[in-house]
Amino acid sequence: MYAMSLEVLQQLKKSKVIAIIRGIEPSQAQPLFEALESGGITLAEVTLNTPNALQIIQMMRKKYEGRMVIGAGTVLNAAYADEAIRAGAQFLISPNVDQGMIEKALASEVLPIPGALTPTEIVQAMNFGASTVKLFPCSSLGPSYLKEIKGPLNDVNLLAVGGITKDNAAAYLEAGAFSVGVGGSLVSLSEIQRGNYKAITTYAEQLMAAVNQ
């Protein structure tokens, strides 16, 4: 693995949390990232099905260079990967296993984190070159499923995503997750609409305290 993507992987291992940002306006990005950083979050993904996602990634990369690691989510294929990398994404996450996306990321020294649920899909992602796989959706099967997967597939870094909250994040890490992706419970669109960014900082602090126990 190239130095740049290895650096992101090490940061993810240390931090244990990626904030998943979906559906915000560009004008909300700055106060949101500020709130997340204040709460101890150092990695965030902006999903590509967010309007103006590429613009947000570009803006926040410039603003938070050296302070936060910023990637793209919902990167379904190589074409999306190309756009996200051009915008400055430092890692790419998807809900699916797409060979083109993985290869494009690796060729650009960007960390690919494809999404998979079954052992077959996880191994396929590994065969395409991914060292880290997003186990998704997690909420349906829980930490016990992740623990069972880690039995035979102990070489893969699993990012647990789907229904993760400050109350269950630690259980996924204890079950063998490398890290967790946290969306709506952390990046609450209702709090953002109200301009209550303090609530997001507070939740982030509680989440980081839970995972670092």
Order of alpha helices (4+ residues) and beta strands (2+ residues): alpha-beta-alpha-beta-alpha-beta-alpha-beta-alpha-beta-beta-alpha-beta-alpha-beta-alpha-beta-alpha-alpha
